[in-house]
Amino acid sequence: MIAELGHFALTLAFAVALFQVVVPLVGAGRGWVDWMRAAMPAALMQFLLTGFAFAALMNAFVTLDFSVRIVAENSNSQIPVLYRVSGTWGNHEGSMLLWVLILTLFGAMVAAFGRNLPLGLKARALSVQAMIGAAFYAFILFTSNPFDRLIPAPLDGRDLNPLLQDIGLAIHPPFLYLGYVGLSMAFSFAVAALIEGRVDAAWARWVRPWTLAAWVALTIGIALGSYWAYYELGWGGWWFWDPVENASFMPWLAAGALLHSALVVEKRSALKAWTIFLAILAFSLSLIGTFIVRSGVLTSVHAFASDPTRGVFILAILTVAIVGSLTLFAWRAPAMRSEGLFQPVSREGGLILNNLLLAVAAAVVFTGTLAPLVREFFDGAKISVGAPFFDLAFTPFMVLLFVAMPLGSLLPWKRGDLGRVMARLWWAAAAALALGGVVWGLQTGDALLAPVGLALAAWLILGVFVEIGARIGLPRASPAVALGRLARLPRADWGKFLAHAGMGLSVMGIAAVTAWEIEDIRLAKPGDVIPLGGYQLHFDRVSEGQGPNYVYQRGHFTVTRDGEPVAVMEPEKRFYPVQGQPTTEAAIDSGLTRDLYLVLGDKQQEGDAWVVRSYLKPLVNWIWLGALAMGLGGLISLTDRRYRVGAATRRRAAAAVPAE
Amino acid sequence: MRVILLLLALLVAAPALAVQPDEMLADPALEARARAISKEVRCLVCRNESIDDSNAALARDLRLLVRERLTAGDSDAEVLGYLVERYGEFVLLRPVFSAANALLWFAGPIAFLLGLIAIVAYHRTRRPRAAANAAPLSDAEKRRLDDILNG
């Protein structure tokens, strides 16, 4: 019964969304205030209805109502309560419902808190938001109804994929969706601005927090996914250039570009058309990501063709959204004038370079991800594009970006002087080069990865310190004055420092672990000692036992270094009988300087020997600490008071004059 | 019950994780080359995974094949060539430079160059136009200016 109510609420939400598409848009066109105002209650109502539908589905999962098809397919009576809850979105239908829930949440937030938004812009943005919503309601209701019943109901469910029974993966999708859907806000504002024909500083000030929030959520979501892969998949890889990863990585790159270019619109009233274009692009990439993940098109064109309804539906949404918004863009954008003048060498110029490099990087990921599909479609050739390609084609642009980052962030607006900037940065550059040189001299072999990577990381991090010094007037100002200035720096600046330094931390982790990882694969018997980069791993014994919904074999290892105990590590091999799937649970001894990573493999047919893989991964945690710092930097920037006070109010009357 | 489950686990839990000790070559230099090649070769039945990472039985066969060829004295390129001959270009995770793949390989550099050209053009065309734009105020703007100046 509750499931049927959920279904009904979702249908109502669809109807409300259709209302919200038409009425505010017509109202804004005609200048009818009442019609524009109707967008607000409609957005709130949509959120309440979708929230109810989602709660109804979650109720079915928590109470194990196996008469609901997707519960029977994705849950089980043995499953821990946490994964019953997360099972709600651990499947196609539920995750799409979560997608629209977040969409309506953002719409409701604009309706509730956007008091100082001009009414016309707000009505149009909410209308565009409702168009996206309506498309996805239709998708859910017609192709992926989460409330389908299964009659007769089975006695027990088929269990959640054991790989998904993990806290990291339980919260990974909601973060990614917050990011994808947050970009829909930037998109809606961009399309609304195109309809209105006006982009100004107030617009940019409204769009930037949404983009920033979306970017933060994507950063956290991607980092969570990467960390999950690291500890769960059993060989300590943290990035695979898998199409599904790329699907979330492309919007992240575009959002990173957008949030920098919106800065130029806000502060200097330039790059307007480009920023609008990026907003459209970023959300289009989110939609493409959803399409890639949801249609299964990249596993094989044939998988797509065998069950095409869902894929075709999302493809249709994708086409209408992208073609529609780009047409509108081509029609309206030429009328947008940028006022701010600037020299090529200036903060604006640096931000343009940032945008160029991020956009090119996104283009490389895009072509690499879709190339197999395109080749198969056009000449039937089957090719693979994997990590070796991306490492080669993607990295050079990142290197350029990192080289330019400290320079660009120190350049003044309008007109800058590279010589003057280098005069401040020279010691950071010297220190970074020296570090690179030392690393290059110490290591055996001639790989450039570690020296270049670590030098870049040092350059990024030291560059942030130089920038802080420059902002507070060092070395000329007295320490007291400088400290006072430090305390008064706006939060947006701290956010920027933290995010830029976080990038440096991640680069450092990536370079160190890629260049210096030590691996040992061997057959070992209980009682053996495995030496690993200065550590001794003592293989004590193997025990067997039973978890809540699995059985396990557990290896017991004591780790020592020079006779001193360091850690006890217990890697497991698990078997989930309901899904008939084995998994490996690596044991990880985490640390700031290194991770010890231990995996128990199979027992040999004869004798008492086990396959044991052990890894020493230097600085690997810095990859995610850096991502965390980037996310935190974004959050701190979001709390800057300029976003909270009524800075975004426009002079013009609310009922905006149509463009032409 | 537990015993049955464990037996079941032992029966089903066949997939071995990536490189196995019994596959590895005694010569460390040769083994290192085998690992490097393995990272470039796709496990044909997996989703974009290299045979070095994959647990599939087929990946193991390919890993053994790579080592067999290396022991027989093939160069790295010859091993990859041999695999492409048998399984097609699909087996390579790094597509070959060819006319058909030109767009894939050059997408980044071309986009970068076009972007640079666009930026230069932007700076070129912008100065005179902006100067022209700066000159006259529209009537509405004049009125607003008057309003502001006269309070």
Chai-1 contact restraints between the chains, C-beta under 6 A:
chainA,res_idxA,chainB,res_idxB,connection_type,confidence,min_distance_angstrom,max_distance_angstrom,comment,restraint_id
A,G234,B,L17,contact,1.0,0.0,6.0,A-B,restraint_1
A,W235,B,A18,contact,1.0,0.0,6.0,A-B,restraint_2
A,D242,B,N48,contact,1.0,0.0,6.0,A-B,restraint_3
A,L341,B,A130,contact,1.0,0.0,6.0,A-B,restraint_4
A,P344,B,H123,contact,1.0,0.0,6.0,A-B,restraint_5
A,I352,B,I119,contact,1.0,0.0,6.0,A-B,restraint_6
A,L356,B,G115,contact,1.0,0.0,6.0,A-B,restraint_7
A,V360,B,G108,contact,1.0,0.0,6.0,A-B,restraint_8
A,V360,B,A111,contact,1.0,0.0,6.0,A-B,restraint_9
A,V360,B,F112,contact,1.0,0.0,6.0,A-B,restraint_10
A,A363,B,A107,contact,1.0,0.0,6.0,A-B,restraint_11
A,A363,B,A111,contact,1.0,0.0,6.0,A-B,restraint_12
A,V364,B,G108,contact,1.0,0.0,6.0,A-B,restraint_13
A,T367,B,L104,contact,1.0,0.0,6.0,A-B,restraint_14
A,T367,B,A107,contact,1.0,0.0,6.0,A-B,restraint_15
A,A371,B,L104,contact,1.0,0.0,6.0,A-B,restraint_16
A,K382,B,F90,contact,1.0,0.0,6.0,A-B,restraint_17
A,I383,B,E89,contact,1.0,0.0,6.0,A-B,restraint_18
A,I383,B,P95,contact,1.0,0.0,6.0,A-B,restraint_19
A,S384,B,R42,contact,1.0,0.0,6.0,A-B,restraint_20
A,S384,B,F90,contact,1.0,0.0,6.0,A-B,restraint_21
A,S384,B,L93,contact,1.0,0.0,6.0,A-B,restraint_22
A,V385,B,P95,contact,1.0,0.0,6.0,A-B,restraint_23
A,G386,B,N48,contact,1.0,0.0,6.0,A-B,restraint_24
A,G386,B,L93,contact,1.0,0.0,6.0,A-B,restraint_25
A,P388,B,E40,contact,1.0,0.0,6.0,A-B,restraint_26
A,P388,B,L93,contact,1.0,0.0,6.0,A-B,restraint_27
A,P388,B,R94,contact,1.0,0.0,6.0,A-B,restraint_28
A,F389,B,R94,contact,1.0,0.0,6.0,A-B,restraint_29
A,A393,B,G108,contact,1.0,0.0,6.0,A-B,restraint_30
A,I521,B,V19,contact,1.0,0.0,6.0,A-B,restraint_31
A,I521,B,P21,contact,1.0,0.0,6.0,A-B,restraint_32
A,R522,B,P21,contact,1.0,0.0,6.0,A-B,restraint_33
A,L523,B,P21,contact,1.0,0.0,6.0,A-B,restraint_34
A,Q546,B,R2,contact,1.0,0.0,6.0,A-B,restraint_35
A,V551,B,L5,contact,1.0,0.0,6.0,A-B,restraint_36
A,V551,B,L6,contact,1.0,0.0,6.0,A-B,restraint_37
A,V551,B,A9,contact,1.0,0.0,6.0,A-B,restraint_38
A,F575,B,A9,contact,1.0,0.0,6.0,A-B,restraint_39
A,F575,B,A13,contact,1.0,0.0,6.0,A-B,restraint_40
A,P577,B,L5,contact,1.0,0.0,6.0,A-B,restraint_41
A,G580,B,V12,contact,1.0,0.0,6.0,A-B,restraint_42
A,P582,B,A13,contact,1.0,0.0,6.0,A-B,restraint_43
A,G601,B,L17,contact,1.0,0.0,6.0,A-B,restraint_44
A,D602,B,A16,contact,1.0,0.0,6.0,A-B,restraint_45
A,V611,B,P21,contact,1.0,0.0,6.0,A-B,restraint_46
